[in-house]
């Protein structure tokens, strides 16, 4: 029984990968960088140290000049004066705008006050409204009573 | 064996050609092992590629400890298959056995019979437990020794022998269950 099975199992050995797959997979794997552990042992320590120094210098060259140029440009008197002038102009422009709008509003208010034809200041209208107000009708009798006590 | 040891040492130092020779030597059996466990050509190719890529990237940490290089590769392959099923839980239907597997048989009827028998075996194999599958494939398809199998699977040799015995019995049972009844006898 087991011998038959073993023979059957051995026949599965006929299963083979696709040659195209073998070629592609192998070329991709081999083309990749060798394992990191191997690289660590292959690079001499002195070379590693020199490389580290080179990286530090490169960073210094890239970073520090940039910072210097920023600080110098920010302290340049001409540039500061220019910024200050720009600031004044901005303030003045805002003030002009404010005055323009406020003057218009003031002028409108004066005109309205001086105009007797204005509807809400019309004396005839006010008198007619007064007639409609029921001043004799107390909404709260207690208040009237208290007021009488205080006044009289 | 000495030649393989030399290739391993070179590969550990990053020699791509040396690793390429190890790849050529072990790819077919690792592929076959994975294919019989996944049942799909595409999955088998993807996982096999990943196994050798992992091996290449971890060669620096490889120590033989008296065991063959194949045990290490089988261990990576076995873990890769487990990871594959962990991430893709869906069940895959088993593909038919490739024609190459039956190409040696001379006539068409024999080829059909053989393909049918192999399909039965493959389907029955896939119904076995993980360890049983691994041990049968390593032992009878790839002809590894019990010691090599034990190393690859992290078990002792006695356990491997017991699992192997149970696996064969179980495989026989599954095959008998799948095999259609012989109707000619009844007639």
Contacts between the chains, C-beta under 8 A, distances in Angstrom:
chain1	res1	chain2	res2	distance
A	1	B	172	6.0
A	2	B	168	5.4
A	2	B	172	7.7
A	5	B	121	7.7
A	5	B	140	7.9
A	5	B	168	5.9
A	5	B	171	6.1
A	5	B	172	6.0
A	5	B	175	7.7
A	6	B	140	5.3
A	8	B	117	6.0
A	8	B	118	7.0
A	8	B	121	4.7
A	9	B	121	6.5
A	9	B	136	6.4
A	9	B	137	7.9
A	9	B	140	3.8
A	9	B	141	5.6
A	10	B	140	6.2
A	10	B	141	6.8
A	11	B	101	7.0
A	11	B	114	6.9
A	11	B	117	7.7
A	11	B	118	5.8
A	11	B	121	7.8
A	12	B	32	7.0
A	12	B	36	6.3
A	12	B	97	8.0
A	12	B	101	7.0
A	12	B	118	6.4
A	12	B	121	6.8
A	12	B	122	7.0
A	12	B	137	7.9
A	12	B	141	5.0
A	13	B	32	7.0
A	13	B	141	5.7
A	13	B	142	7.9
A	14	B	98	8.0
A	14	B	100	5.9
A	14	B	101	3.7
A	14	B	102	6.8
A	14	B	103	7.0
A	14	B	104	6.9
A	15	B	31	7.9
A	15	B	32	4.8
A	15	B	35	5.8
A	15	B	36	7.1
A	15	B	97	7.0
A	15	B	98	6.0
A	15	B	100	7.0
A	15	B	101	5.1
A	16	B	28	5.9
A	16	B	31	7.7
A	16	B	32	7.5
A	16	B	98	7.5
A	16	B	100	5.2
A	17	B	27	6.4
A	17	B	28	6.2
A	17	B	31	4.1
A	17	B	32	7.9
A	17	B	35	7.9
A	17	B	44	7.7
A	17	B	45	7.1
A	17	B	48	7.0
A	18	B	41	7.5
A	18	B	45	7.3
A	21	B	45	5.0
A	21	B	49	8.0
A	22	B	27	6.1
A	25	B	27	7.9
A	25	B	45	7.3
A	25	B	48	7.1
A	25	B	49	4.5
A	25	B	52	6.9
A	26	B	20	6.2
A	26	B	23	5.5
A	26	B	24	7.7
A	26	B	27	7.8
A	26	B	52	8.0
A	28	B	49	7.4
A	28	B	53	8.0
A	29	B	19	7.7
A	29	B	23	7.1
A	29	B	49	7.3
A	29	B	52	5.5
A	29	B	53	5.3
A	29	B	56	5.4
A	30	B	16	4.4
A	30	B	17	7.9
A	30	B	19	6.7
A	30	B	20	5.5
A	30	B	23	7.8
A	30	B	56	7.7
A	32	B	53	7.2
A	32	B	56	6.9
A	32	B	57	7.7
A	34	B	14	3.2
A	34	B	15	7.9
A	34	B	16	6.8
A	34	B	56	7.3
A	34	B	59	7.8
A	35	B	12	7.9
A	35	B	14	6.8
A	35	B	56	6.1
A	35	B	57	4.6
A	35	B	58	6.0
A	35	B	59	4.8
A	35	B	60	4.8
A	36	B	57	7.1
A	36	B	60	7.0
A	37	B	12	7.9
A	37	B	58	7.4
A	37	B	59	7.3
A	37	B	60	2.2
A	37	B	61	5.6
A	38	B	12	6.0
A	38	B	13	5.4
A	38	B	14	3.9
A	38	B	59	6.5
A	38	B	60	4.6
A	39	B	14	6.4
A	40	B	60	7.4
A	41	B	13	7.4
A	41	B	60	7.2
A	42	B	13	6.5
A	42	B	14	6.3
